[in-house]
Amino acid sequence: MTGFAAGTLPYCSFTSADLDGPRVGVGVGDRVLDLTALAPTLVPDHAALFADGTLDRFLAAGPQVWATVREVLLEAAPDASPTRPAGEVRLHLPFAVADYVDFYASRHHATNVGRIFRPDGEPLTPNWDHLPIGYHGRAGTVVVSGTPVCRPSGQLRSADGSIGFGPSARLDIEAEIGFVVGVGSGLGDQVGVDAFEQHVFGICVVNDWSARDIQAWEYVPLGPFLGKSFATSVSPWIVPWAALVDARTDPPPPRVDLQDYLSPPGEGLDLELIVAINGTVVSRPPFATMSWTPAQMLAHLTVNGASLRTGDLFASGTVSGPEPDQRGSLLELSWNGTTPVALADGTERGFLQDGDTVTISAAARTRDGRLLPLGEVEGRVV
């Protein structure tokens, strides 16, 4: 973990050999503040929200409580104790994931993928400019950073058209940002773009692993399934949306007139992601280029009346920028394996090999140019 800035104050769930069960922690620099232990003193009216060592109750408490606790922490955290070095604790998945949805919000990523797989056609499908495309994933396979990722197996189609079964040979990454829902909504309700902050607590860094060969055979006509559902890794730190005020920005203008429920679009974020494979930085995707905002994603997710639950997680989809070194997947970086990526150890990667470790970190760029670390997500292929 890189040291967090004083005003970031991300939340986590941690254990240590000398503690009796999990605790809710807050990142202060390169240390973890034990909020479960301190809450009876700092926020006595809300201490019960942190007693079980997870964020579940706190997320459900809503924006007024989130703001109250954050205000107390901003004043007290720099001098509060007990704290312990982050490297000496074990970090866990900090909330129970209720549902998981992944979007496809980067025009640059979607265009690259279209050019790879439809070189003689239009790279974007006709609906892309009109709505945030997404798919429903598997909440049970969302895992915390550091969890080994098993290479998935599935049906595969060979170049000659024959069908076989075996381990994926085109295992890939997707550098993303995730959004954690705190307050749910009722079945039949629609959450407008202007209600985003009443429901979403914060963000995390996401690697939505992809088996491109399994996905290519199965995804027509219903979309991603086994090629995506085997693992999604998330950072153990949940950064409050309130901590990102100075990193908010206007999104790129839409190319078409949008439906009313998607306007105005809400705010984007000026974030820089860094993707490293076995310690070699291979990409720096910029989140500010994303065409669909988090508020638009949430509005579209619920416009049909689908309900929200505490712990719902929705992710941006692969973050890619306009430049070749800003692409957030190996599919794009290696152009489907045809131009492998060089690593510092002298090897090359079209797709991931067993034993590879992928680390994706993120930082928020403030209006005065500072970069605020937001945490990282790491996984090793086994």
N, C-alpha and C positions, 0 to 999 in steps of 0.2 A: 504494500500500500504506500502510495506517495502521500506526504503530509497534507491534510486538508486545511484550507484557509479558515480563519477564525469565524467567519460568518456562514460557512457552508453547513456545518453541523449535521452530517448524514447519520442515519440510524442503522443499527445492525442488531443481530442476535448472536451472542457468543457464549462459549463455555470455557472453563479453565479447571485444571485438576484440583484446585483448592476451593472450588465453589460447588454448591449443592444444586446443580441444575443450570439451565440457560438463563442468561440475563439480557435485557435490552441495553445496548451500548450506543454511545454517541461518539463520532470521530472528532477528536480535537488535536490538530496537528498530526503527529504520528502515534498518538495514544488513544485508548478507548476509555471513555467515561462510563462508569457503571451506573446507568440511570435507574435500574431496578432498585439498587441499594439507596440511591440518593432521592428518589421520587418522594418518599414520605416527608422529607425535609423541604425539598425544592418546590414540589407541586402536590401538597398533601391531598387536595381534592381529587387529584387524578392518579394517585399512586397505584391504585388497583389496575389501571390500564397496562402497567408494565410488569405486573407481578409474575406472570407466567413465562417471561423471557422472550416473548414474540411481540410483533407489532400488530397482531390481529385486532385486539380490542382498541388500541390507539387509532388505527386506521378507521374503524367504524365510528369513532367518537365525533368526527366531523371537523370542518374547518375552523370553527371557533376555538375548540380545544387544541387543535394543531397550532394555531396562532398563539394561544396562551402559553403553551409549553415552550414553543420556540422563543418567545419573548423572554421567558425566565432563563432559558439556556444561553441566550445571547449575552445576558448580563453575568450569569454565574459560571458558565462552563470554563472560561480561561483559568479560573482559580479553584475550581471545584476538585474534589477527590472523593472516593478513590478512582484513580486512573491506572492503567497498566499499558505497557508497550503493545501495540497492535500485533507485533510478531510473536507474542507470547500467548495469544489466545486462539481458540479455534472458532472460525466464523461459520455460521449456518444460514440456511435459507430463512430469511427473517420474517416471512409471512406465509400463510397457507394459500397457495395459488388456487383460486376458485375456477376460473376459466382462462384460456389463453387464445388470443387472436393475433395474427401477424398480418401486417399490411404490406403494401408494395408502393411506397410513397415517393420514391426517388425517380424522377424523370430520367436522369442519367443512367441509373441502373436498369430501368425497364427498357430504355432505348438500346443499351448495350446487349441485353439478353435477346431482344427482338432481332437485332442485327446478326447475332450469333446463330440463332435458330431459324430465322426467316430472312436470309440474306437477299432474297429477291422480292421481298414484300415490304409492307409498311412495318416498321419496328414496333410501333405502339398499336394496341388493339383499339377499336373505335370508342370503347367506354372509358379509356384511361383518363382522359382530360375531364370527364364528367363526374367521376366518383372515385373515392379511395378504395381500390381493389384490396381484398383481404381474404384470408382463409382461417378456419377455426382449427386450432392445434390441440395438443394433449397437455392438460394441466399437470397430469401425473408424471410427465417426463421433463418438467422444468426442474433443473438442478442447480445447486449453488456452485460458484467458481471453485475450481480445484477438484471437482468430481471427475474421475476418468470417464471418457466417452468411448463406448464400445463401437467398433466399426460395424454398421448394420449390414444385414443380408436381406436379399429380396429377389424378385424376378428381374431378369436383365435380358435385353434384346441385343444380340450381336450385330455386327455390321452386315452379315449375310442374311439377317432377318430371323435367325433361329432364336428360340426362347430358352433360357436356362435359369439356374438359381445359384446364388453364391454371394460372397461378400462384395460390397460396393468397391469399385476401383476408382471412383470419382468422388471421394469424400471431400466436402467443401465447407467453408465457413460463410457466415453472413454477419457483418459488423452492423449492429443496430442499437437503438435506444429504446428502452421499455418504459411504459407508463403504468403506475400502480394505482388502482382504484381503491379509495377508502370508503366512500359512502355509496351505497347501492341505489337502485331505482326500481320502481314497480313494473311488473309485466304490463305492457301497453303504453308505458310512459316513453316520451322522447326527450333526450337530454340535448338541449340546444348548445351551439358553440359558446354562447354567453354564460352557460352554466358549468363549464369545464372545471373551474377552480372550486366549485362546490362538491365535486366528486373525486377528482384526481389529487392524490397526496404528493406524489413525487416521481422521480425517474431512477432508472438503473441502466447499467451497460449490459447488452445482450449479445450472445453469439448463438444464432439460430442455425445449427449445423444442418447440412444438406447433403444427401446422397444423390448426386446429379443423375447418375445412370438409372437408379431405381425410379427416381422422379420422372425422368424422360419417358419411360415406358408406361407409367401408371396414370399420369396426370390428365390425359385427355379421356373423357370429357369433364370430369368432376374436380380436377385440381389436385394439389399436393396431398399425399397421404403417408405411406410408409417411408418415403424418401425424406420426410421432414419430422415425423412424429417420434423418432427414437431418442432425441435429446435436444433441449434448449438450455443453454447455460446462462446464468444471470450473475451479476456482481452481488456481493453480500451487503453492499451499502446502498441504502435508499436515500437519495438526496431530495429534500423537500422542494416542491415547486416554488415555494416562497423564497428559497435561497438563490433562485435563478433570475431574479428581477433584472439585474444588470446585464444579463446575457440574452434577453428577449429581443427579437428582431422581427421585421416584416418578412413574410414569405415571398417567393417569386410570384408575380402576378399571374392569374389564371389565363389560359389560352382561349377559353370559351366562357360564355355567360353561365354561371353556376345556378343551381336550384337554390331557392331562398334559404333552406335549412343549412346550407354550407356557407352562407354569407352573413356578416363579414367573416373572414377566415379564422380569426384568432391569431395568436402570436406563434412565431417560430422561435428557434433557439440557435444561437451562434455557438456551436460546439465543434471541437476538433477531436476526431477519433484517431487512434494510432493502432495499427494492426501489425503484430510481430509474430513471426514463425521461428521457433527455436532461437529467439533473441534477435533475429534480423527484422528490422522495420521494413515492411513491404508496401505499406499504404498509409495515407493520412486523409481519410474521408471527412469532408466538411458537412455538418448537419444543416447549416444555414441554406443549403441549396435544395432542401427537400420541398417538393411542390405542395404536399398536403400537410397541414398543421396537426398537432395532437388534438386540438379541439374539433377539427373537421373529422378526424378519424373517429373520435368518440361520438360525435353527432351522427355520423353515418352508421356506426355500429348499433345505435339505438333507434334510428328513425323508423324502423319497422315495428317498434314496440318491444324489442328484445330487452330484457331486464339486465341490470348490473348487480353484481354482488361484491361485498368487501373481499379484497384479494384478487379481483379480476386483474389480469395483466394483458395489455395490448402493446405490441411492438411496431416500430416504424417500417419494418422491412429493411433490406440492405441499403446502407448509406453509401452513395457514390457521388463523386463530384465530376466536373467536366474534363479533368486531366487524367492521363493514364495512371499516375501514381496516387490517384484519389479514389480508386475503385475498391469497394468493400467486400469483394469475393474473389476467390481464385478463378472462378469461371470467367470473370472479366479480366483479372490481372494476367492470366495466362491465355486468354482468348480461347477458352474451351480446351486448354492443354496444348495448343499449337505453338505458343511462345512461353515456355516455362519461366518461372520466377527464380532468379539466382539468390541463394542464401550465402551468408558469410562463411560457412564451412566448406564452400566450393560445390555444394550439391544444388540441384534445381528441383522445383516443384511445379508440376501442372496441377496436381491435386495432392491431398495430404497422404503421407505415409504413416504406418504404425510407428508409434513412439514420438511423433511430432507434437510439440506443445505450441498452442496458439494463445496469445495474450492480446486482448483488446482493451485499451484504456481510453478514457475520455476526459476532456477538460472543457470548461466553459470560458469563453472569451468575453470579458466585460467591456463596457463602452469605452473605458480608458485603456484597453489593450492588455489587461492582466489575464493570465490563464489560471483558472481555479480547478485543481484536480477533482474529479468526480468518482474515482475508483476504477477498478479494472475487473475483467472476467477472464479466467484462464481455464484451459482444458487440455488434457493430453489424450491422444488417440491410442487406444489399446485394442 
